[in-house]
């Protein structure tokens, strides 16, 4: 069907554009307002006298959460730490690599590859060697390479530096 442009059609088109722009602007204003409205939990954080920075608020939020002592909990805790430190990665990317590297065993150790032959076996959920763990260790996590959260977070930090994200790793790294 072919629409002939008439003054009435042009007027209707102009009105529809104004309504659309107005609707988009209103939706944007509502979205912006909602991001600025504090939640009750957020408001409660600010009842003390000391000013809080984004870093202290994030650190307090991460440490205030509790996580189950299992693979799901270790991944979720690591993701919260990673988010607070700006380290990219997703649950799926971490889980996929953990299952390939250690089958979810935090005490897994590779005693046969080239690293092990050189005296530095890969350890933990994401099979990290000690020098890599030491270089990419994330402050606030355990210094124990087999600690699940420390191992995941250090490995994700390494993968982010080397590959952009743990999500980009699809084989031994």
N, C-alpha and C positions, 0 to 999 in steps of 0.2 A: 504494500500500500504506500502511496506517495502522499506526503503531507505538504500542502501548499501553505507557504508562510503568509499569513494575513496579519493586520494590525491586532486583531483579537488574540491570535496565536502567539504573537510576539509579546503581548502584555502578559499572557498566562505564563510563558516561558520565563520572563523576567521575575514574576511573582514567585514561581517555583524555585528559581535560583536563590532568591532572597530568603525564602523559607528554609531551603537546604543549608545555606551558609549560616543562618541563624541557629538552626538545629545543631549543626556541627560545633559552632562556637559555644553553645549552651552545654553540650555534652563535654566539651573540653574543659570548660570552667568547672563543671561538677566533678570531673575526674581530678582536676588539680586541687580542688577544695578537699576532696576525700583523702588525698595523700597528705594533706596538711593537718587533718584532724587527728589529734592523738588518741590512742586507745586508752582504756582504763589502766592497763599494765604500763604503758608508756608514761602516762601522767603520774602514776605511782612512783616511777623511777626518779622523777624530778622533785620529790618532796623534800629531799635532803638539802643542806646548805651548800655543799660543794658542787661547782659546775661540772657537768659531764661532757666529755667529748664523744665523738662518734666511736672512737677506738675503745674507750672505757665502757661505753654502753654495749658495744658489740661483744667485748670480752666478757662482761658480766652476763649478758644473755647466753653466750655459749657455755660458760661455766655453770650457770644456773640450771640448765637443762640436764635431765638424766637420760641415759642411754642404756639399752640392754647390753649385757656383756656377751654379745654374739656378733656374727658377721654383719648383720643388718645394723646393729647399734654402732659398731666400729666405723662402718661406712658413713652413716648419718652424722656421727660426731666429727669425723674427718671432713665431711662436706661443709659443716658449719664453720670449722676452723679455716678451711680453704676459702670459704666465702669471705670471712673476716680479714683474710690476708690477701685477697685478690688473686687466688690461684684458681684457674678454670678447671672444670671437670664436672661430670655428672655421675649419678648413682650407677647408671647403666655402664658407663665407661669403666668405672672403678670395679664394679662387680665382674664384668666380663674379663678384665685383666687379672683380677685376683683368682678367679676360677681357673684360668689358663695357667697361671704361674704356680699356685700352691694348693688348689682345690679348697681354699678357705682355711688352711692350716697355718696359724700364726707362727708355729715353730718349724715350719718347713725349711730345709736347708739343702742346697744343691751341692753335693760332694763330688761331682764328676766333671763339670764343664771346665772351660779354660780358666775361669776365675778361681775355681776351687783348686785346680792344678797349680795355680800361682800362689795359693795360700790364702785367698780371699773369697770364701764361698758366698754365694747369694743366699740371703736369709729373709724369712718373714713372708707375709701375705703376698707382697709384690716382688719378692726375690731381689732385694737390693744388696749391693756389696757395701762394706763398711765405709770406704772412702766417699762413695756417692751419698750414703746416708749422712755422713758428717758434713759434707758440703751443702746438701739440700735440706738438712734438718730444719724444722720449723719451730721457732721459739714458742715455748709454752707447752710443747709436747715432751714426752719422755725421751731421754737420751739412749734408751734401750732399743736397738735395731729390731728386736722381735716384738716390741710393744705394738699391738695391731694399729692403733691410731697414729702413733709416730711413724710407723713403717708406711702406712697408706699416704699420710700427708707429705712425708719426704719424697716418696716415689712420685706422687702427683706433682710436686713442686719441680722435681727433676724433669718429668715428662713435659710440663708446661714450658720449661726453659728450652728443652731440646726439640720438642715436636708441636708446641703450641697448646697442647692439652693431653691429658691421659686418654681422652676420647679418641685421639688420633693414633693411638698405639694399638696395633692389631697383631703383634708378634713379640717375641723377646726383644727387649729394648736394653 
